[in-house]
Amino acid sequence: MEEEKKLVPFRLCTLLDEYSWGSEEWHLADLGWRDTAVRDGWLAGNLMNEVMETYLDRVVGDEVFDWYGLQFPFCIKTLKFDGRMPLTACPEDLTALERYDSLGKEKFWYALEASPDTKMFLGLRKDMDAAAFMAACEDGSVETLLNRAPVKAGSYFHIPPGVPHCIVGKATVLEISQSSALDFRLCDWGLKAEEGSDYGLGLVEALDFLNLSKFPAEALLGYNLEARREGDPENIEHLVSLPQFSVNRLALSEPLKISAGEGASCVAYTCIKGELSIQLPKEYDPEEKVAYLSVKAGETVLVPAEVEEFFLVPLAEGTVLLETLVEHREGGDSYIG
C-alpha cells in the first residue's frame, strides 16, 4: 500500500473585493462564497474547503477538529480603508448558530500603516438604550457617541462581538477573525448599497445582540492585551488570546525552531515586515519539493497540524510576523455539537 503523502506548509491565492470605502484582500478563507485556493506544493489549486473535506484533522489538529469539524476556524484578510467605512457589529456564536448556522465573529485588527488623521471608533462612550442608538444611526450622529482613538502602524484592537466599530481615514489593517461573513451594517453614512453587499444584515437585525453598554476606553490604547508568560522569549508578544483564536507577534533575528505538542493546532504566519522562510527537517519527506518556502511581507502561510516540527528563518533584517492559532481550551460544547 502506497504511503500517504505528508502535508506541508502552503500559501494561498488571494481574493480581492473592492468597495467605495476601500477594499479587502482575503489571504485565508473558508466561507463558501469566499474560499481561497492553495498556491504551493502538491495541493496547489485545491480550495480550502476541499482541503478540509479530504484531510480533516490532519490540517487543523485533533482538538480543533473536535470543535469545528469541517469548518476551518479563522479567516485572515487585509483591509484597506480610504474614507469612512460603514459602522459595523458582529454577533456572538450562539446568535450566529441559531439564526444563520454560522460561527460568530470575534475580530482582531492590526494596523500595518495609517495616515496621521485616521481614527478608530470602538464601542460606546456611555450606556445607551436601543431606541436612542437606533435614532443616532439613522440620522448619522452616532459618531459622537463612540469611543475614538488614533490609529498608527503597530496599533491593534480586539473587537468583541456586539461592539460597534469602524475606521475613518486612510489605513491598511490586517484582520484576523472567526470564519464568519456576519458583518451587520449599523450606519452607512449615506453610502449607496454596493453590488455584492448583503444589506439584509442591518441595524434592525442587530439590535438584540448589540452591546449598548459603556465600552472601556483603555481597550483602544493599542497596548498589550495579554500579559507575558513565564519563560517567553523576548521576541514573542501575546497580543490577544481568545477561545476562538490567539495572535502573537514574533520579531525574528535568528532561526526559530517550532515544535508542536500533542493535539496541537495548525498555525498561520503572516509576514508584516521583511521576509522569512519556513523550512522542514530533511527527514520529514525527502520526496517533497516544498521543504523550503519563502514568505514575503504581505503574505500568509498555513502550517498544517500534521507538521510537528519546522523552522522560521529570517531572510531580511527586522523581519516581523503575526502568528495565529487555536490554543487548547477546557470543556464546553463544540460548535458542531
C-alpha positions as a Markdown table, in Angstrom:
| # | Residue | x | y | z |
|---|---|---|---|---|
| 1 | Met | 0.0 | 0.0 | 0.0 |
| 2 | Glu | 1.4 | 3.4 | -1.0 |
| 3 | Glu | 2.3 | 5.6 | 1.9 |
| 4 | Glu | 0.2 | 8.8 | 2.4 |
| 5 | Lys | 1.8 | 12.0 | 1.3 |
| 6 | Lys | 2.6 | 14.3 | 4.2 |
| 7 | Leu | 1.1 | 17.7 | 4.3 |
| 8 | Val | 3.5 | 20.6 | 4.1 |
| 9 | Pro | 3.2 | 24.4 | 4.7 |
| 10 | Phe | 1.5 | 26.3 | 1.9 |
| 11 | Arg | 0.4 | 29.8 | 0.9 |
| 12 | Leu | -3.0 | 30.6 | -0.6 |
| 13 | Cys | -4.1 | 32.6 | -3.6 |
| 14 | Thr | -5.6 | 35.9 | -2.6 |
| 15 | Leu | -9.1 | 37.2 | -3.5 |
| 16 | Leu | -9.9 | 40.9 | -3.8 |
| 17 | Asp | -13.2 | 42.7 | -3.1 |
| 18 | Glu | -13.4 | 46.5 | -3.7 |
| 19 | Tyr | -15.9 | 48.9 | -2.1 |
| 20 | Ser | -16.5 | 52.7 | -2.1 |
| 21 | Trp | -14.7 | 52.9 | 1.3 |
| 22 | Gly | -11.7 | 50.7 | 0.3 |
| 23 | Ser | -11.0 | 47.0 | -0.3 |
| 24 | Glu | -10.5 | 43.7 | 1.4 |
| 25 | Glu | -7.9 | 41.1 | 0.3 |
| 26 | Trp | -8.5 | 37.6 | 1.5 |
| 27 | His | -5.4 | 35.6 | 2.4 |
| 28 | Leu | -7.0 | 32.7 | 4.1 |
| 29 | Ala | -10.7 | 31.9 | 3.9 |
| 30 | Asp | -13.1 | 29.0 | 4.1 |
| 31 | Leu | -16.5 | 30.7 | 3.8 |
| 32 | Gly | -18.1 | 29.1 | 0.7 |
| 33 | Trp | -18.8 | 32.4 | -1.1 |
| 34 | Arg | -15.1 | 33.2 | -0.4 |
| 35 | Asp | -12.8 | 30.2 | -0.5 |
| 36 | Thr | -9.0 | 30.7 | -1.0 |
| 37 | Ala | -7.1 | 28.2 | -3.1 |
| 38 | Val | -3.8 | 26.6 | -2.2 |
| 39 | Arg | -0.9 | 28.2 | -4.1 |
| 40 | Asp | 2.1 | 25.8 | -3.3 |
| 41 | Gly | 3.1 | 22.2 | -3.4 |
| 42 | Trp | 1.1 | 19.1 | -4.4 |
| 43 | Leu | -2.1 | 20.6 | -3.1 |
| 44 | Ala | -1.9 | 23.6 | -5.4 |
| 45 | Gly | -5.3 | 24.5 | -6.9 |
| 46 | Asn | -7.4 | 22.9 | -4.2 |
| 47 | Leu | -9.8 | 25.2 | -2.3 |
| 48 | Met | -9.6 | 25.4 | 1.5 |
| 49 | Asn | -12.9 | 23.6 | 1.9 |
| 50 | Glu | -11.7 | 20.8 | -0.4 |
| 51 | Val | -8.5 | 20.5 | 1.7 |
| 52 | Met | -10.6 | 20.3 | 4.9 |
| 53 | Glu | -13.0 | 17.7 | 3.5 |
| 54 | Thr | -10.1 | 15.5 | 2.4 |
| 55 | Tyr | -7.5 | 15.8 | 5.2 |
| 56 | Leu | -9.7 | 16.7 | 8.2 |
| 57 | Asp | -7.8 | 16.7 | 11.5 |
| 58 | Arg | -4.5 | 16.4 | 9.6 |
| 59 | Val | -5.0 | 20.1 | 8.7 |
| 60 | Val | -6.3 | 21.7 | 11.9 |
| 61 | Gly | -5.4 | 19.2 | 14.6 |
| 62 | Asp | -7.4 | 16.8 | 16.7 |
| 63 | Glu | -8.8 | 19.3 | 19.2 |
| 64 | Val | -9.7 | 21.9 | 16.7 |
| 65 | Phe | -11.4 | 19.3 | 14.5 |
| 66 | Asp | -13.4 | 18.1 | 17.5 |
| 67 | Trp | -14.7 | 21.6 | 18.0 |
| 68 | Tyr | -15.3 | 22.8 | 14.4 |
| 69 | Gly | -15.5 | 19.7 | 12.2 |
| 70 | Leu | -15.0 | 20.6 | 8.5 |
| 71 | Gln | -15.2 | 24.3 | 9.2 |
| 72 | Phe | -11.7 | 25.9 | 9.2 |
| 73 | Pro | -11.8 | 28.1 | 12.3 |
| 74 | Phe | -10.4 | 31.5 | 11.3 |
| 75 | Cys | -10.0 | 34.0 | 8.4 |
| 76 | Ile | -7.1 | 36.3 | 7.6 |
| 77 | Lys | -7.5 | 39.3 | 5.3 |
| 78 | Thr | -6.1 | 42.8 | 4.6 |
| 79 | Leu | -8.5 | 45.8 | 4.8 |
| 80 | Lys | -7.6 | 49.0 | 3.0 |
| 81 | Phe | -9.6 | 52.0 | 4.2 |
| 82 | Asp | -9.8 | 55.3 | 2.3 |
| 83 | Gly | -12.6 | 57.3 | 3.7 |
| 84 | Arg | -15.4 | 56.2 | 6.1 |
| 85 | Met | -16.3 | 52.6 | 6.4 |
| 86 | Pro | -19.8 | 51.6 | 7.5 |
| 87 | Leu | -20.3 | 51.3 | 11.2 |
| 88 | Thr | -20.4 | 47.5 | 11.8 |
| 89 | Ala | -21.1 | 45.0 | 14.5 |
| 90 | Cys | -20.9 | 41.2 | 14.6 |
| 91 | Pro | -22.9 | 38.5 | 16.5 |
| 92 | Glu | -21.6 | 36.1 | 19.1 |
| 93 | Asp | -21.5 | 32.3 | 18.4 |
| 94 | Leu | -25.0 | 31.4 | 19.9 |
| 95 | Thr | -26.9 | 34.0 | 17.8 |
| 96 | Ala | -24.9 | 33.2 | 14.7 |
| 97 | Leu | -25.5 | 29.5 | 15.1 |
| 98 | Glu | -29.2 | 29.7 | 15.8 |
| 99 | Arg | -30.0 | 32.2 | 13.1 |
| 100 | Tyr | -27.5 | 31.7 | 10.3 |
| 101 | Asp | -25.9 | 28.2 | 11.0 |
| 102 | Ser | -22.6 | 30.1 | 11.2 |
| 103 | Leu | -19.8 | 30.9 | 13.7 |
| 104 | Gly | -20.0 | 34.2 | 15.4 |
| 105 | Lys | -17.3 | 36.8 | 14.8 |
| 106 | Glu | -14.6 | 37.8 | 17.2 |
| 107 | Lys | -12.2 | 40.1 | 15.4 |
| 108 | Phe | -8.6 | 41.3 | 15.9 |
| 109 | Trp | -7.3 | 44.3 | 13.9 |
| 110 | Tyr | -3.6 | 45.1 | 13.5 |
| 111 | Ala | -2.7 | 48.4 | 11.7 |
| 112 | Leu | 0.0 | 48.0 | 9.2 |
| 113 | Glu | 0.0 | 51.7 | 8.2 |
| 114 | Ala | -2.2 | 54.7 | 8.7 |
| 115 | Ser | -2.3 | 58.4 | 7.8 |
| 116 | Pro | -1.9 | 60.8 | 10.8 |
| 117 | Asp | -5.6 | 61.7 | 10.9 |
| 118 | Thr | -7.0 | 58.2 | 10.9 |
| 119 | Lys | -9.4 | 57.3 | 13.8 |
| 120 | Met | -10.7 | 54.0 | 15.2 |
| 121 | Phe | -14.2 | 54.1 | 16.6 |
| 122 | Leu | -14.9 | 51.2 | 19.0 |
| 123 | Gly | -17.8 | 50.9 | 21.5 |
| 124 | Leu | -20.0 | 53.4 | 23.2 |
| 125 | Arg | -18.8 | 56.2 | 25.5 |
| 126 | Lys | -21.7 | 55.7 | 27.8 |
| 127 | Asp | -24.6 | 53.3 | 28.4 |
| 128 | Met | -27.5 | 53.7 | 25.9 |
| 129 | Asp | -30.9 | 52.3 | 25.2 |
| 130 | Ala | -31.7 | 50.7 | 21.8 |
| 131 | Ala | -34.2 | 53.4 | 20.7 |
| 132 | Ala | -31.7 | 56.3 | 21.2 |
| 133 | Phe | -28.9 | 54.3 | 19.5 |
| 134 | Met | -31.1 | 53.4 | 16.5 |
| 135 | Ala | -32.1 | 57.1 | 16.1 |
| 136 | Ala | -28.4 | 58.2 | 16.1 |
| 137 | Cys | -27.5 | 55.6 | 13.5 |
| 138 | Glu | -30.4 | 56.7 | 11.3 |
| 139 | Asp | -29.5 | 60.4 | 11.4 |
| 140 | Gly | -25.8 | 59.9 | 11.3 |
| 141 | Ser | -25.0 | 61.4 | 14.7 |
| 142 | Val | -23.8 | 58.1 | 16.1 |
| 143 | Glu | -20.2 | 59.0 | 15.7 |
| 144 | Thr | -20.4 | 61.4 | 18.6 |
| 145 | Leu | -21.5 | 58.5 | 20.9 |
| 146 | Leu | -18.5 | 56.3 | 20.2 |
| 147 | Asn | -15.0 | 56.0 | 21.7 |
| 148 | Arg | -12.3 | 57.1 | 19.3 |
| 149 | Ala | -8.5 | 56.6 | 19.2 |
| 150 | Pro | -5.8 | 57.5 | 16.7 |
| 151 | Val | -4.5 | 54.7 | 14.5 |
| 152 | Lys | -0.9 | 54.3 | 13.6 |
| 153 | Ala | 1.3 | 51.4 | 12.4 |
| 154 | Gly | 1.5 | 48.8 | 15.1 |
| 155 | Ser | -1.8 | 49.7 | 16.8 |
| 156 | Tyr | -4.0 | 46.7 | 17.4 |
| 157 | Phe | -7.5 | 46.2 | 18.7 |
| 158 | His | -9.7 | 43.3 | 19.9 |
| 159 | Ile | -13.2 | 43.8 | 18.7 |
| 160 | Pro | -15.6 | 41.6 | 20.7 |
| 161 | Pro | -19.0 | 40.5 | 19.2 |
| 162 | Gly | -21.8 | 43.1 | 19.6 |
| 163 | Val | -19.5 | 46.1 | 19.8 |
| 164 | Pro | -20.0 | 48.8 | 17.1 |
| 165 | His | -16.8 | 49.7 | 15.3 |
| 166 | Cys | -15.4 | 51.4 | 12.2 |
| 167 | Ile | -12.3 | 53.2 | 10.9 |
| 168 | Val | -12.4 | 56.7 | 9.4 |
| 169 | Gly | -9.4 | 57.9 | 7.4 |
| 170 | Lys | -6.7 | 56.1 | 5.3 |
| 171 | Ala | -5.2 | 52.9 | 6.7 |
| 172 | Thr | -4.2 | 49.3 | 6.0 |
| 173 | Val | -5.3 | 46.8 | 8.6 |
| 174 | Leu | -4.8 | 43.1 | 9.0 |
| 175 | Glu | -8.0 | 41.4 | 10.2 |
| 176 | Ile | -7.9 | 38.0 | 11.9 |
| 177 | Ser | -11.4 | 36.8 | 12.8 |
| 178 | Gln | -13.5 | 33.7 | 13.2 |
| 179 | Ser | -14.6 | 32.1 | 9.9 |
| 180 | Ser | -17.8 | 34.1 | 9.5 |
| 181 | Ala | -19.3 | 36.5 | 7.0 |
| 182 | Leu | -21.7 | 38.1 | 9.5 |
| 183 | Asp | -20.9 | 41.8 | 9.5 |
| 184 | Phe | -24.0 | 43.8 | 10.2 |
| 185 | Arg | -24.2 | 47.4 | 8.8 |
| 186 | Leu | -25.4 | 49.8 | 11.5 |
| 187 | Cys | -24.8 | 53.1 | 9.8 |
| 188 | Asp | -23.7 | 53.6 | 6.1 |
| 189 | Trp | -23.2 | 57.4 | 6.4 |
| 190 | Gly | -25.2 | 57.9 | 3.3 |
| 191 | Leu | -23.3 | 55.4 | 1.2 |
| 192 | Lys | -25.3 | 53.6 | -1.6 |
| 193 | Ala | -25.7 | 49.9 | -1.4 |
| 194 | Glu | -22.9 | 48.2 | -3.3 |
| 195 | Glu | -23.2 | 45.2 | -5.6 |
| 196 | Gly | -22.5 | 42.0 | -3.7 |
| 197 | Ser | -23.2 | 43.6 | -0.3 |
| 198 | Asp | -25.7 | 41.9 | 2.0 |
| 199 | Tyr | -27.7 | 44.8 | 3.3 |
| 200 | Gly | -30.2 | 42.3 | 4.9 |
| 201 | Leu | -27.7 | 42.3 | 7.8 |
| 202 | Gly | -28.5 | 45.7 | 9.1 |
| 203 | Leu | -29.3 | 47.7 | 12.2 |
| 204 | Val | -32.8 | 46.2 | 13.0 |
| 205 | Glu | -31.4 | 42.6 | 12.8 |
| 206 | Ala | -28.5 | 43.5 | 15.0 |
| 207 | Leu | -30.4 | 45.3 | 17.8 |
| 208 | Asp | -30.9 | 42.3 | 20.1 |
| 209 | Phe | -27.2 | 41.3 | 20.1 |
| 210 | Leu | -25.6 | 44.8 | 20.2 |
| 211 | Asn | -23.5 | 45.7 | 23.3 |
| 212 | Leu | -25.0 | 49.1 | 24.2 |
| 213 | Ser | -23.1 | 49.3 | 27.5 |
| 214 | Lys | -20.2 | 51.7 | 28.0 |
| 215 | Phe | -17.1 | 50.2 | 26.4 |
| 216 | Pro | -13.8 | 50.5 | 28.4 |
| 217 | Ala | -11.7 | 53.3 | 26.7 |
| 218 | Glu | -8.5 | 51.6 | 27.7 |
| 219 | Ala | -9.2 | 48.9 | 25.2 |
| 220 | Leu | -8.4 | 51.4 | 22.5 |
| 221 | Leu | -4.9 | 52.3 | 23.7 |
| 222 | Gly | -3.2 | 49.7 | 21.5 |
| 223 | Tyr | -1.1 | 48.4 | 24.4 |
| 224 | Asn | -0.6 | 44.7 | 25.0 |
| 225 | Leu | -3.9 | 43.0 | 25.6 |
| 226 | Glu | -2.2 | 39.9 | 27.1 |
| 227 | Ala | 0.5 | 39.6 | 29.8 |
| 228 | Arg | 3.8 | 37.9 | 29.1 |
| 229 | Arg | 4.0 | 34.3 | 30.0 |
| 230 | Glu | 6.7 | 32.7 | 32.2 |
| 231 | Gly | 9.6 | 31.6 | 30.0 |
| 232 | Asp | 8.6 | 33.5 | 27.0 |
| 233 | Pro | 11.5 | 34.7 | 24.7 |
| 234 | Glu | 11.8 | 38.5 | 24.5 |
| 235 | Asn | 11.0 | 38.4 | 20.8 |
| 236 | Ile | 7.4 | 37.0 | 21.3 |
| 237 | Glu | 4.5 | 39.1 | 22.4 |
| 238 | His | 1.0 | 37.8 | 23.0 |
| 239 | Leu | -1.4 | 40.3 | 21.5 |
| 240 | Val | -4.7 | 38.5 | 22.1 |
| 241 | Ser | -5.7 | 35.1 | 23.5 |
| 242 | Leu | -9.3 | 34.0 | 22.9 |
| 243 | Pro | -11.0 | 30.6 | 23.0 |
| 244 | Gln | -11.6 | 31.1 | 19.2 |
| 245 | Phe | -8.0 | 32.0 | 18.2 |
| 246 | Ser | -4.8 | 33.6 | 19.6 |
| 247 | Val | -2.5 | 36.1 | 17.9 |
| 248 | Asn | 1.2 | 36.5 | 18.8 |
| 249 | Arg | 3.8 | 38.9 | 17.3 |
| 250 | Leu | 7.2 | 37.5 | 16.6 |
| 251 | Ala | 10.3 | 39.5 | 15.8 |
| 252 | Leu | 12.8 | 37.2 | 14.0 |
| 253 | Ser | 16.5 | 38.0 | 14.3 |
| 254 | Glu | 17.7 | 34.4 | 14.1 |
| 255 | Pro | 16.2 | 31.0 | 13.1 |
| 256 | Leu | 13.4 | 29.8 | 15.5 |
| 257 | Lys | 12.6 | 26.1 | 15.9 |
| 258 | Ile | 8.9 | 25.4 | 16.4 |
| 259 | Ser | 7.9 | 22.0 | 17.9 |
| 260 | Ala | 4.2 | 21.2 | 18.1 |
| 261 | Gly | 2.8 | 19.5 | 21.2 |
| 262 | Glu | 0.2 | 16.7 | 21.3 |
| 263 | Gly | -3.1 | 17.8 | 19.9 |
| 264 | Ala | -1.6 | 21.0 | 18.5 |
| 265 | Ser | -3.4 | 23.3 | 16.2 |
| 266 | Cys | -2.5 | 24.3 | 12.7 |
| 267 | Val | -0.7 | 27.7 | 12.7 |
| 268 | Ala | -0.8 | 30.6 | 10.2 |
| 269 | Tyr | 2.1 | 33.1 | 9.9 |
| 270 | Thr | 1.5 | 36.5 | 8.2 |
| 271 | Cys | 4.7 | 38.4 | 7.4 |
| 272 | Ile | 4.2 | 42.1 | 8.2 |
| 273 | Lys | 7.8 | 43.2 | 7.7 |
| 274 | Gly | 10.8 | 41.7 | 6.0 |
| 275 | Glu | 10.9 | 38.2 | 4.7 |
| 276 | Leu | 11.3 | 34.7 | 6.1 |
| 277 | Ser | 11.4 | 31.1 | 5.0 |
| 278 | Ile | 9.7 | 28.1 | 6.6 |
| 279 | Gln | 11.9 | 25.1 | 6.5 |
| 280 | Leu | 11.2 | 21.4 | 7.3 |
| 281 | Pro | 13.7 | 18.9 | 8.7 |
| 282 | Lys | 15.3 | 17.0 | 5.9 |
| 283 | Glu | 13.9 | 13.7 | 7.2 |
| 284 | Tyr | 10.3 | 15.0 | 7.1 |
| 285 | Asp | 9.7 | 14.0 | 3.5 |
| 286 | Pro | 12.7 | 13.6 | 1.2 |
| 287 | Glu | 10.5 | 13.4 | -1.9 |
| 288 | Glu | 8.6 | 16.7 | -1.2 |
| 289 | Lys | 9.8 | 19.6 | -3.2 |
| 290 | Val | 8.3 | 22.3 | -0.9 |
| 291 | Ala | 10.8 | 21.8 | 2.0 |
| 292 | Tyr | 11.7 | 25.5 | 1.8 |
| 293 | Leu | 9.0 | 28.1 | 1.4 |
| 294 | Ser | 9.8 | 31.9 | 1.2 |
| 295 | Val | 7.2 | 34.2 | 2.7 |
| 296 | Lys | 7.4 | 38.0 | 1.9 |
| 297 | Ala | 5.8 | 40.9 | 3.6 |
| 298 | Gly | 2.0 | 40.8 | 3.0 |
| 299 | Glu | 1.9 | 37.0 | 2.5 |
| 300 | Thr | 0.3 | 34.4 | 4.8 |
| 301 | Val | 1.4 | 30.7 | 5.1 |
| 302 | Leu | -0.5 | 27.9 | 6.8 |
| 303 | Val | 1.4 | 25.2 | 8.6 |
| 304 | Pro | -0.9 | 22.1 | 8.9 |
| 305 | Ala | -1.1 | 20.5 | 12.4 |
| 306 | Glu | 0.5 | 17.4 | 10.9 |
| 307 | Val | 3.8 | 19.2 | 10.6 |
| 308 | Glu | 5.2 | 18.6 | 14.1 |
| 309 | Glu | 8.5 | 20.4 | 13.6 |
| 310 | Phe | 9.7 | 23.3 | 11.4 |
| 311 | Phe | 12.0 | 26.3 | 11.4 |
| 312 | Leu | 11.2 | 30.0 | 10.9 |
| 313 | Val | 14.3 | 31.5 | 9.3 |
| 314 | Pro | 14.6 | 35.3 | 8.7 |
| 315 | Leu | 15.8 | 36.3 | 5.3 |
| 316 | Ala | 15.8 | 40.1 | 6.0 |
| 317 | Glu | 16.8 | 42.2 | 8.9 |
| 318 | Gly | 13.9 | 43.3 | 11.1 |
| 319 | Thr | 11.5 | 40.5 | 10.0 |
| 320 | Val | 8.2 | 40.6 | 12.0 |
| 321 | Leu | 5.3 | 38.2 | 11.7 |
| 322 | Leu | 1.9 | 37.6 | 13.3 |
| 323 | Glu | 1.2 | 34.0 | 14.4 |
| 324 | Thr | -2.4 | 32.8 | 14.5 |
| 325 | Leu | -3.5 | 29.5 | 16.1 |
| 326 | Val | -6.2 | 28.0 | 18.2 |
| 327 | Glu | -5.0 | 27.2 | 21.7 |
| 328 | His | -6.1 | 24.3 | 23.9 |
| 329 | Arg | -9.3 | 25.0 | 25.9 |
| 330 | Glu | -11.1 | 23.0 | 28.5 |
| 331 | Gly | -14.6 | 21.7 | 28.5 |
| 332 | Gly | -17.7 | 23.2 | 26.9 |
| 333 | Asp | -19.7 | 22.2 | 23.9 |
| 334 | Ser | -18.2 | 22.2 | 20.4 |
| 335 | Tyr | -19.6 | 24.3 | 17.6 |
| 336 | Ile | -20.7 | 21.2 | 15.7 |
| 337 | Gly | -22.2 | 19.6 | 18.9 |
